[in-house]
Amino acid sequence: AVYFSRLSRSERVLFAHIYGLIIVIVDRHGGDLANYPELIVPGHTAVIEDVCSAQEARAIRERLPDLCRTAKPEMRRFDAKGDPNTLVEIFLYPYKDREGTVQSVGAFVERRDKQEMADPNFVWRRPFFIYKNHAHRPGQDFHTNNVGFRDDDIILPKPPGVYRITCVGASTTEEGSTAAIIYPNRVERRLGERFGPGVVDVANCGVTGMGSIKEKMRLPDYLALEPDLVLYYNAVNDICHKLFRDWVKDAAWWQKAVRRFTFLNYHLNRWLLPSEEVMARDIRDYLIGNLLAIRKHCLQDGVEMAMCSFAYPDIEHLKPVERDYYDFYNALEWGGRYVTFASYCRATRIFNRELKRTCETEGIPYV
Protein backbone atom coordinates (compact mmCIF):
# COMPACT_ATOMS: atom_id res chain seq x y z
CA ALA A 1 0.00 0.00 0.00
CA VAL A 2 2.85 2.40 0.79
CA TYR A 3 4.49 1.58 -2.54
CA PHE A 4 1.18 1.96 -4.38
CA SER A 5 0.82 5.48 -2.95
CA ARG A 6 4.20 6.42 -4.51
CA LEU A 7 3.16 5.39 -8.03
CA SER A 8 1.87 7.59 -10.82
CA ARG A 9 -1.71 7.26 -12.03
CA SER A 10 -0.74 5.05 -15.00
CA GLU A 11 1.47 2.88 -12.78
CA ARG A 12 -1.41 2.44 -10.32
CA VAL A 13 -3.60 1.11 -13.13
CA LEU A 14 -0.84 -1.35 -14.06
CA PHE A 15 -0.33 -2.33 -10.40
CA ALA A 16 -4.01 -3.20 -9.97
CA HIS A 17 -4.11 -5.13 -13.27
CA ILE A 18 -0.99 -7.24 -12.57
CA TYR A 19 -2.01 -8.04 -8.99
CA GLY A 20 -5.58 -8.83 -10.06
CA LEU A 21 -6.95 -6.29 -7.58
CA ILE A 22 -9.70 -3.74 -7.50
CA ILE A 23 -8.35 -0.75 -5.58
CA VAL A 24 -10.64 1.98 -4.33
CA ILE A 25 -9.54 5.19 -2.63
CA VAL A 26 -12.29 6.26 -0.22
CA ASP A 27 -12.57 9.47 1.80
CA ARG A 28 -13.25 9.49 5.53
CA HIS A 29 -16.97 9.95 4.87
CA GLY A 30 -17.24 6.84 2.66
CA GLY A 31 -17.21 8.48 -0.76
CA ASP A 32 -15.11 6.90 -3.54
CA LEU A 33 -12.34 9.21 -4.75
CA ALA A 34 -10.65 6.95 -7.33
CA ASN A 35 -10.89 3.41 -8.73
CA TYR A 36 -8.20 1.19 -10.24
CA PRO A 37 -7.88 -0.38 -12.75
CA GLU A 38 -9.73 1.89 -15.14
CA LEU A 39 -11.92 -0.97 -16.36
CA ILE A 40 -14.29 0.27 -13.68
CA VAL A 41 -16.87 2.73 -14.98
CA PRO A 42 -15.75 6.31 -14.16
CA GLY A 43 -17.82 7.81 -11.37
CA HIS A 44 -19.03 4.41 -10.19
CA THR A 45 -19.32 4.62 -6.39
CA ALA A 46 -20.37 1.16 -5.29
CA VAL A 47 -17.33 -1.05 -5.88
CA ILE A 48 -17.32 -2.44 -2.35
CA GLU A 49 -21.05 -3.12 -2.60
CA ASP A 50 -20.41 -5.04 -5.85
CA VAL A 51 -18.27 -7.70 -4.14
CA CYS A 52 -19.84 -8.14 -0.71
CA SER A 53 -23.24 -8.09 0.95
CA ALA A 54 -24.98 -4.83 1.77
CA GLN A 55 -24.45 -5.49 5.48
CA GLU A 56 -20.70 -6.09 5.07
CA ALA A 57 -20.31 -3.07 2.78
CA ARG A 58 -22.11 -0.87 5.28
CA ALA A 59 -19.88 -2.14 8.09
CA ILE A 60 -16.75 -1.34 6.08
CA ARG A 61 -17.86 2.18 5.27
CA GLU A 62 -18.90 2.80 8.86
CA ARG A 63 -15.35 1.85 9.95
CA LEU A 64 -13.71 4.53 7.80
CA PRO A 65 -13.87 7.41 10.34
CA ASP A 66 -12.27 5.17 13.00
CA LEU A 67 -9.57 4.03 10.58
CA CYS A 68 -8.78 7.64 9.74
CA ARG A 69 -8.51 8.46 13.43
CA THR A 70 -6.36 5.47 14.47
CA ALA A 71 -4.45 5.14 11.17
CA LYS A 72 -4.16 1.36 11.66
CA PRO A 73 -4.53 -1.01 8.66
CA GLU A 74 -7.26 -3.63 8.79
CA MET A 75 -8.01 -6.86 6.88
CA ARG A 76 -11.52 -8.20 6.22
CA ARG A 77 -12.41 -11.60 4.72
CA PHE A 78 -15.79 -12.89 3.57
CA ASP A 79 -17.48 -14.93 0.84
CA ALA A 80 -17.98 -13.15 -2.45
CA LYS A 81 -21.43 -11.77 -3.08
CA GLY A 82 -23.48 -14.54 -4.70
CA ASP A 83 -20.45 -16.86 -5.07
CA PRO A 84 -19.76 -19.25 -2.15
CA ASN A 85 -16.69 -20.70 -3.94
CA THR A 86 -14.85 -17.37 -3.91
CA LEU A 87 -13.28 -15.65 -0.93
CA VAL A 88 -12.92 -11.87 -0.93
CA GLU A 89 -10.16 -10.16 1.03
CA ILE A 90 -10.23 -6.41 1.55
CA PHE A 91 -7.15 -4.72 2.96
CA LEU A 92 -7.96 -1.24 4.28
CA TYR A 93 -4.95 1.08 4.52
CA PRO A 94 -5.25 4.67 5.85
CA TYR A 95 -3.29 7.24 3.81
CA LYS A 96 -1.56 10.18 5.48
CA ASP A 97 -1.25 13.53 3.75
CA ARG A 98 1.85 15.74 3.95
CA GLU A 99 0.73 17.06 7.33
CA GLY A 100 0.40 13.53 8.69
CA THR A 101 -3.41 13.60 8.79
CA VAL A 102 -5.39 10.67 7.40
CA GLN A 103 -7.96 11.94 4.93
CA SER A 104 -8.55 8.80 2.86
CA VAL A 105 -8.35 5.01 2.96
CA GLY A 106 -7.25 2.59 0.24
CA ALA A 107 -9.41 -0.53 -0.11
CA PHE A 108 -7.43 -3.30 -1.85
CA VAL A 109 -9.95 -5.92 -2.96
CA GLU A 110 -8.78 -9.41 -3.98
CA ARG A 111 -10.99 -12.31 -5.07
CA ARG A 112 -9.54 -15.81 -4.56
CA ASP A 113 -10.82 -19.24 -5.57
CA LYS A 114 -11.35 -21.37 -2.44
CA GLN A 115 -10.56 -24.64 -4.24
CA GLU A 116 -7.24 -23.36 -5.55
CA MET A 117 -6.38 -22.02 -2.10
CA ALA A 118 -7.11 -25.41 -0.53
CA ASP A 119 -5.33 -27.47 -3.22
CA PRO A 120 -1.82 -28.32 -1.89
CA ASN A 121 -0.62 -29.06 -5.43
CA PHE A 122 -1.51 -25.59 -6.73
CA VAL A 123 1.50 -23.48 -5.77
CA TRP A 124 0.34 -20.09 -7.07
CA ARG A 125 -1.36 -17.22 -5.33
CA ARG A 126 -1.23 -15.31 -8.63
CA PRO A 127 0.09 -17.45 -11.55
CA PHE A 128 3.58 -16.53 -12.76
CA PHE A 129 3.71 -13.65 -10.29
CA ILE A 130 3.28 -14.72 -6.64
CA TYR A 131 3.70 -18.15 -5.07
CA LYS A 132 1.83 -19.28 -1.99
CA ASN A 133 3.84 -19.39 1.21
CA HIS A 134 5.07 -22.89 2.20
CA ALA A 135 3.91 -24.45 -1.09
CA HIS A 136 5.45 -27.55 -2.66
CA ARG A 137 5.23 -29.57 -5.87
CA PRO A 138 4.79 -33.31 -5.30
CA GLY A 139 7.68 -35.41 -6.55
CA GLN A 140 9.94 -32.40 -7.07
CA ASP A 141 12.57 -30.65 -5.00
CA PHE A 142 10.45 -27.49 -5.01
CA HIS A 143 9.15 -25.68 -1.96
CA THR A 144 8.53 -22.06 -1.09
CA ASN A 145 9.44 -20.40 2.16
CA ASN A 146 7.73 -18.15 4.69
CA VAL A 147 7.59 -15.28 2.19
CA GLY A 148 6.67 -17.25 -0.94
CA PHE A 149 10.02 -17.68 -2.69
CA ARG A 150 11.93 -20.88 -3.56
CA ASP A 151 14.40 -20.86 -0.71
CA ASP A 152 14.80 -21.67 2.95
CA ASP A 153 12.83 -19.50 5.39
CA ILE A 154 14.14 -15.95 5.65
CA ILE A 155 14.74 -14.57 9.13
CA LEU A 156 12.92 -11.27 9.73
CA PRO A 157 13.90 -8.88 11.05
CA LYS A 158 17.36 -9.43 9.62
CA PRO A 159 19.85 -10.52 12.32
CA PRO A 160 22.53 -7.97 13.30
CA GLY A 161 25.79 -8.26 11.38
CA VAL A 162 24.26 -10.09 8.39
CA TYR A 163 24.73 -8.73 4.87
CA ARG A 164 21.70 -9.77 2.78
CA ILE A 165 21.51 -10.01 -1.01
CA THR A 166 18.14 -10.54 -2.71
CA CYS A 167 18.43 -12.11 -6.17
CA VAL A 168 15.65 -10.82 -8.42
CA GLY A 169 14.79 -12.54 -11.69
CA ALA A 170 12.65 -15.16 -13.40
CA SER A 171 13.15 -18.87 -14.15
CA THR A 172 16.88 -18.43 -14.75
CA THR A 173 17.16 -17.29 -11.12
CA GLU A 174 14.61 -19.67 -9.60
CA GLU A 175 15.10 -22.92 -11.42
CA GLY A 176 17.26 -25.97 -10.86
CA SER A 177 16.62 -29.67 -10.42
CA THR A 178 17.43 -29.22 -6.72
CA ALA A 179 17.31 -26.16 -4.51
CA ALA A 180 21.03 -26.61 -3.76
CA ILE A 181 22.14 -25.87 -7.33
CA ILE A 182 20.12 -22.71 -8.02
CA TYR A 183 22.50 -19.83 -8.51
CA PRO A 184 21.60 -17.80 -5.37
CA ASN A 185 22.40 -20.80 -3.17
CA ARG A 186 25.68 -21.38 -5.00
CA VAL A 187 26.58 -17.71 -4.50
CA GLU A 188 25.76 -17.99 -0.80
CA ARG A 189 28.04 -21.02 -0.40
CA ARG A 190 30.92 -19.30 -2.20
CA LEU A 191 30.57 -16.17 -0.08
CA GLY A 192 30.35 -18.32 3.04
CA GLU A 193 33.69 -19.89 2.11
CA ARG A 194 35.16 -16.41 1.64
CA PHE A 195 33.75 -14.52 4.64
CA GLY A 196 32.64 -17.26 7.00
CA PRO A 197 29.27 -19.01 7.55
CA GLY A 198 26.27 -16.81 8.25
CA VAL A 199 27.94 -13.50 7.37
CA VAL A 200 26.26 -13.16 3.95
CA ASP A 201 22.67 -14.29 3.39
CA VAL A 202 21.59 -14.67 -0.25
CA ALA A 203 17.83 -14.89 -0.84
CA ASN A 204 16.41 -16.41 -4.02
CA CYS A 205 13.55 -14.12 -5.11
CA GLY A 206 13.20 -15.52 -8.61
CA VAL A 207 9.74 -16.40 -9.92
CA THR A 208 9.27 -18.09 -13.28
CA GLY A 209 7.56 -15.95 -15.91
CA MET A 210 8.62 -12.59 -14.51
CA GLY A 211 9.59 -9.58 -16.62
CA SER A 212 10.82 -6.14 -15.64
CA ILE A 213 7.32 -4.65 -15.28
CA LYS A 214 6.19 -7.42 -12.93
CA GLU A 215 9.45 -7.15 -11.00
CA LYS A 216 8.93 -3.42 -10.67
CA MET A 217 5.48 -4.04 -9.20
CA ARG A 218 6.81 -6.65 -6.73
CA LEU A 219 9.62 -4.41 -5.52
CA PRO A 220 7.99 -3.91 -2.07
CA ASP A 221 8.27 -7.68 -1.48
CA TYR A 222 11.98 -7.64 -2.27
CA LEU A 223 12.65 -4.60 -0.07
CA ALA A 224 10.60 -6.07 2.80
CA LEU A 225 13.37 -8.68 3.18
CA GLU A 226 15.71 -5.88 4.36
CA PRO A 227 18.40 -6.40 1.72
CA ASP A 228 21.69 -4.56 1.58
CA LEU A 229 21.92 -5.31 -2.14
CA VAL A 230 19.39 -6.21 -4.85
CA LEU A 231 21.07 -8.33 -7.54
CA TYR A 232 19.17 -8.33 -10.86
CA TYR A 233 19.52 -11.09 -13.47
CA ASN A 234 16.87 -11.27 -16.20
CA ALA A 235 16.22 -10.26 -19.81
CA VAL A 236 14.83 -13.21 -21.76
CA ASN A 237 11.15 -12.67 -20.91
CA ASP A 238 11.20 -8.98 -21.84
CA ILE A 239 13.14 -9.63 -25.05
CA CYS A 240 11.01 -12.57 -26.22
CA HIS A 241 7.54 -11.84 -24.86
CA LYS A 242 7.49 -8.05 -25.22
CA LEU A 243 10.11 -6.58 -27.54
CA PHE A 244 10.17 -9.26 -30.24
CA ARG A 245 6.38 -9.28 -30.39
CA ASP A 246 6.39 -5.52 -30.97
CA TRP A 247 9.16 -5.74 -33.57
CA VAL A 248 7.36 -8.52 -35.47
CA LYS A 249 4.04 -6.67 -35.35
CA ASP A 250 5.57 -3.40 -36.57
CA ALA A 251 7.47 -4.92 -39.52
CA ALA A 252 7.25 -3.26 -42.93
CA TRP A 253 4.96 -4.75 -45.57
CA TRP A 254 7.86 -6.23 -47.56
CA GLN A 255 9.32 -7.82 -44.41
CA LYS A 256 5.97 -9.46 -43.67
CA ALA A 257 5.81 -10.74 -47.25
CA VAL A 258 9.33 -12.22 -47.26
CA ARG A 259 9.05 -13.90 -43.86
CA ARG A 260 6.14 -16.04 -45.06
CA PHE A 261 8.74 -18.22 -46.83
CA THR A 262 10.41 -20.38 -44.18
CA PHE A 263 13.76 -20.67 -45.98
CA LEU A 264 14.04 -16.91 -46.56
CA ASN A 265 12.87 -16.10 -43.02
CA TYR A 266 15.54 -18.37 -41.53
CA HIS A 267 18.46 -17.10 -43.61
CA LEU A 268 17.45 -13.42 -43.91
CA ASN A 269 15.90 -12.97 -40.47
CA ARG A 270 18.39 -10.26 -39.49
CA TRP A 271 16.96 -7.99 -42.21
CA LEU A 272 13.32 -8.85 -41.45
CA LEU A 273 13.56 -7.29 -37.99
CA PRO A 274 14.46 -3.74 -36.91
CA SER A 275 17.97 -2.40 -37.29
CA GLU A 276 20.45 -2.71 -34.44
CA GLU A 277 19.99 0.99 -33.67
CA VAL A 278 16.22 0.58 -33.28
CA MET A 279 16.63 -2.56 -31.14
CA ALA A 280 19.11 -0.75 -28.90
CA ARG A 281 16.78 2.23 -28.53
CA ASP A 282 13.78 0.07 -27.59
CA ILE A 283 15.84 -1.97 -25.14
CA ARG A 284 17.05 1.23 -23.47
CA ASP A 285 13.62 2.85 -23.38
CA TYR A 286 11.63 -0.15 -22.15
CA LEU A 287 13.74 -2.80 -20.43
CA ILE A 288 16.62 -0.74 -19.08
CA GLY A 289 14.19 2.08 -18.32
CA ASN A 290 12.27 -0.26 -16.02
CA LEU A 291 15.51 -1.36 -14.33
CA LEU A 292 16.49 2.25 -13.66
CA ALA A 293 13.05 2.86 -12.13
CA ILE A 294 13.53 -0.17 -9.86
CA ARG A 295 16.94 1.11 -8.78
CA LYS A 296 15.51 4.55 -8.06
CA HIS A 297 13.01 3.04 -5.61
CA CYS A 298 15.76 0.87 -4.08
CA LEU A 299 17.95 3.91 -3.45
CA GLN A 300 15.01 5.70 -1.81
CA ASP A 301 15.08 2.89 0.77
CA GLY A 302 18.87 3.03 1.09
CA VAL A 303 19.46 -0.19 -0.87
CA GLU A 304 22.00 -0.52 -3.68
CA MET A 305 21.21 -2.47 -6.84
CA ALA A 306 23.63 -4.40 -9.07
CA MET A 307 22.77 -5.54 -12.60
CA CYS A 308 24.01 -8.63 -14.46
CA SER A 309 24.58 -9.23 -18.14
CA PHE A 310 22.41 -12.06 -19.43
CA ALA A 311 24.00 -15.36 -20.51
CA TYR A 312 23.21 -16.98 -23.85
CA PRO A 313 24.72 -19.90 -25.81
CA ASP A 314 27.79 -19.38 -28.00
CA ILE A 315 25.94 -19.91 -31.25
CA GLU A 316 29.12 -20.28 -33.35
CA HIS A 317 30.27 -23.35 -31.41
CA LEU A 318 27.00 -25.27 -31.10
CA LYS A 319 26.79 -28.77 -32.50
CA PRO A 320 24.17 -29.23 -35.27
CA VAL A 321 21.80 -31.10 -32.93
CA GLU A 322 22.15 -28.34 -30.33
CA ARG A 323 21.45 -25.63 -32.89
CA ASP A 324 18.39 -27.54 -34.11
CA TYR A 325 17.15 -27.80 -30.52
CA TYR A 326 17.47 -24.05 -29.91
CA ASP A 327 15.93 -23.14 -33.27
CA PHE A 328 12.96 -25.43 -32.64
CA TYR A 329 12.17 -24.24 -29.12
CA ASN A 330 12.80 -20.62 -29.95
CA ALA A 331 10.14 -20.82 -32.67
CA LEU A 332 7.81 -22.88 -30.48
CA GLU A 333 7.85 -20.93 -27.20
CA TRP A 334 10.15 -17.89 -27.24
CA GLY A 335 10.68 -15.69 -30.26
CA GLY A 336 7.93 -17.24 -32.37
CA ARG A 337 7.87 -18.40 -35.99
CA TYR A 338 9.24 -15.12 -37.37
CA VAL A 339 12.25 -14.87 -35.02
CA THR A 340 15.26 -17.17 -35.31
CA PHE A 341 17.53 -18.23 -32.49
CA ALA A 342 20.34 -16.20 -34.09
CA SER A 343 18.17 -13.08 -33.80
CA TYR A 344 17.50 -13.85 -30.13
CA CYS A 345 21.25 -14.07 -29.48
CA ARG A 346 21.76 -10.80 -31.35
CA ALA A 347 19.12 -9.02 -29.25
CA THR A 348 20.62 -10.38 -26.03
CA ARG A 349 24.07 -9.21 -27.08
CA ILE A 350 22.65 -5.72 -27.71
CA PHE A 351 20.98 -5.77 -24.28
CA ASN A 352 24.26 -6.67 -22.57
CA ARG A 353 26.09 -3.89 -24.38
CA GLU A 354 23.47 -1.25 -23.59
CA LEU A 355 23.18 -2.39 -19.96
CA LYS A 356 26.94 -2.14 -19.46
CA ARG A 357 26.99 1.38 -20.96
CA THR A 358 24.12 2.43 -18.70
CA CYS A 359 25.78 1.03 -15.59
CA GLU A 360 29.03 2.81 -16.42
CA THR A 361 27.18 6.10 -16.98
CA GLU A 362 24.99 5.82 -13.86
CA GLY A 363 27.63 4.34 -11.53
CA ILE A 364 25.71 1.08 -11.08
CA PRO A 365 27.61 -2.08 -10.06
CA TYR A 366 27.72 -4.33 -13.16
CA VAL A 367 28.31 -8.07 -13.16
N, C-alpha and C positions, 0 to 999 in steps of 0.2 A: 504493500500500500504506500509506503514512503517512497519507493522507487517510482511507482505509478504517478505520484504527485509531481515528480520532477520532469516527467515526459511532456513533449509537445502534444498538441491536439491530435495530429496525424499519428504520432507514436502511440498515443492512448488507444486509438481505434485498432491499431495493429496488435497491441498488447492484449486487448479484450478478445480479438479474433483468434490469436495463437493459443491463448489459455482456454478458449472455449467458455468465456465468462460473459455475463451481462453485468455491466458496472453502471451504477446509478449514483450520481452525486445529489444528495438531498440536503435542504437547509434545515435549520433547527426547528422549523415549524412544520416539516413534513413535505414541503413542496420539492418537486424534482427540478434540479438546476441543469443537469446534463446527463445524457445517456451514451453509453459505448457498448458495442460498436454501433456505427451509424446505420445499421440495418433496421434499427428501431425507428419507428415513425417520429419525425421531429415534432416536439410539443406533446408527445404522449406522456401522460403523468400517472400511469398505473402499472408500471413494470413489476413492482413487488406484488401487486394484486394479481398479476397474470400467472405467477408461479406458485402462490400459496393461497390458503383459504382466506376469506375475508377477516375471520377472527385473528389469524396469525399476522396478516398484513397490518391490521389495526394495532396489534400489540407492538409490532416493530416500530411503527410510526409514533406511537405513544412514548416509546423509549428514547426517541431522538433528543428531547430537551435534557434528559438525565445524562445521556452520552456526551452531549456538548458541555455539560457542567463538569462531569468527572473526567472526561477525555480518556476513557479506558476502552480499548477494543472489546468486541463481543462477538461470539459465534453462535449462530442459531441453525438447528437441523430439523427437518421435517419432511414428510412425504410430499412429492410434487402434487400440485392441484390436479385431481382427476387421473393420477397415474401412480398406483401403489408400488410399481416396480422401479420407480425413480426416487432417489433421495435428493433433496435440495439443501445446499449449505449456503448460508448467507453470512459473510464476514463483514461486520460493521466497524469502520475505522474512522474516528473523529479527526478532522483536519484542522490544524492550527494556522491562523493567518500570521502575518509578519509581526503582529503585536502579541502573539501567543494565545489569542482568543480563538476558541473553537466556534466557527460559524456554520460548518457543514459537516456531513458525514458521508463517507463512501460506502455503498452497499455492493459488495462483490458477490455475485450470485453464480453458483456452480451447480449444474445438474449432473448426477452420477447414477449410472445403472447399478442397481443393487446386486444383480447376478454377477456382473463383472467384478464388483468389489469383493464379493464372497468367494469367487473362483480363485483358488490358490495357484492355478496354472496360468492365470492372466496377470502378467507382471506390470502392466501399464496403468498409470493413473490418467495420463493423456498420451496416446500412442505416438511414439517417436519424438517425445518431448519430455515427459516426466514419468519415471518409474514409481511404483509403490515402494514404500519403506518395507524392508525385510521380506522382499519377494524372492522367489527362486524358480528356476526352470527344472522340472523333473528330468533326471538322467544327464544333466549337464553341470559342469562346475561354474554355475552362474547364480549369484545371490546379490541382493542389494543390502545396503547397510541402513543405519538409523536415519539417514537423510536422503535415501533413495538413489544412491550411486553404487556402482559395482566396485566395492572395496570393503575392507573391514570397517567396523564402526569408528566414527570420528569423535574424538573427545572434545566436548564443548562445555564450558569455555576452554580455549586452548591453554594447555599447561604452561607455566612460566618457563622460559628458556628454550622453548621449541620454535624452530623456524619452519613455517608451513608453506608448502607449494601446492596450489590447486591446478591440476592439469585439465584444461578445457578443450573439448573437441568432440568428434563424433565416433564412428565405429573404429577408426584407426587409433583412437585413444582408448576406447573401451574394450575392444575385442581381444580375444586370445583363447586358446583351447582350455587353459587353466588361468585362474586369477593370478598365479605366481609369475606368469610370463608377460602380462600386459605391461606396456612400457612404463607407466607411473611406478609400478612395484619394482621394476628393474632399476629405475632411477633411485628409488628410495634405498634399495640394497647397496648400490654403488656409493651413495652419499653416506650411508651408515658405515661402510668400510673406511671412508675417508675421514669422517668427523666423529665417529663413535655412534653406537646404537641410541636411538631415541632423540638425537639432536635435531635431525631434519625429518619432518613428516610430509610425505607426498601423497596427496589425495587424488584419486582417479575420479574426475567429474565428467568423463566422456559419456555420451548417450548417442546410440546409433540413430542416424537420420538427421542429425543437427546440422544447421547452416549458420552463417554469421548473424542473421536476423533473429533466429530462435535463441542463439547464445546471448545476444544482446538483451533479449527479453528475460532470460534466466539469470542475468548477472546478479540480482539480489541473493540468489541461492548460493552462488559461488562466494560472494563476499561475506555471507553469513557464517562461513566456515573459518573466518578470521585469518585469511591467508596473509603472508608477507609478500608473496609473489604469485601472480596468475601467469601460467605458462600456456600459451595458445598454440595448438597444432591442428590445423584443419584447412581445407581448400576444396577438396574433391566435390563435395555436395553443392557448393556455390557454383563452381565451374560447370559441372555437368547438369544440374537440375535447375539452374537459373540462367547463367550467362549463355551457355550453348543453346538453350531453348530460344532465348531472345535473338541470338545471332542467326540461327536457322530460320526463324520466323521472319526476320527483317532482310533476308537475302534478296538480291536483285532478281528480276524476272529471268535473266539468262542463266543465273546460277541455279535457280529452281528447275529450269529446263534441263540443264546438263546433269544435275545430280540424280535425275530419274534413271539414268543408265548406270548400273552398279559398277561396271568396270571403270567408267570415267570418274564416278564419284570417289572410288577408292584411290585412284592414281592422281587425281587432280584436286583432291579435297582441300588442300591448302588454299587454292584460288577460289573455292566455292564458299569460303567463310570470310569474315572481315579481315582487313589487313592487320599486321602486327601492331601498328599504331592505334587502330581502333580498339583492338583487344586490350592493349595496355591501358588505354583511357578508361574503358568500362570496368576493368579490374580495379583500377585506382578509385574510380568514383563509387562503385558499389561495394565490392568486397573489402578492400583496404579502408574505404570510408567507414564501414561498419566497425572494423577493428579499432580504428582511431577513436570512434565514439565510445566503444567499450573501455578503452584505456583512459579516456577522459573521466568516465565515471569511477574507474578504479582509483585514479589519482585523487579524486575528490574524497575518497575514503582512506587516503594515505597508503594505497597499495600499488606497488610497481607491477608492470606487465611486460613480459618477454614474448617475442613472436618467433615461430620456427618456420623455416622453409619447409616445403612439402615434398616428401619423397615420391619418386616415380621410377618405373623400370628403365634401365638403359636399353633403349629400343634397338640400338645398333648391334648389341651383342646377344639378343634373344635367339634361341633356337627356333627353327620353323614351327614346331609344335607349340612353343610358348607364344610366339607371335600370333598364331591362329587362335589360341585361347583368348588372348587379350582382345584381338579384333572382334571375336564372336561376342564376348560378354560386354564389351564396350557398346556394340550395336544393340544388344539385347536389353541392357539395363542402365547404361550410363549416358553416353553421348547421344545414342539413338542411331537410326539407320543412315542419317546424313552426316555423321561425324565419325571419322576414323580414329583409331587408337593413336596414330601418329599426331593427329590434331589435338587430342587430349594432352599428349606429352608436351606439345608446343605451347599450349595454353598454360600448363603448369609451370613450364620453364619461364614464361613471361611473368606469371604471378610471383615466382621466387625472385626474379630480378627486380620487379617493382617494389616488392615488400622490403628487400634489402635496401634499396634506395630510400624508401620512406623511413625505415628505422635509422639509417645514417643521418638523414635530415632532421628527424624529430628527437634523436638521442634515445631511441628505444633499444633495449638489449635484444640482440638478434642471434638466433641459434641456427 
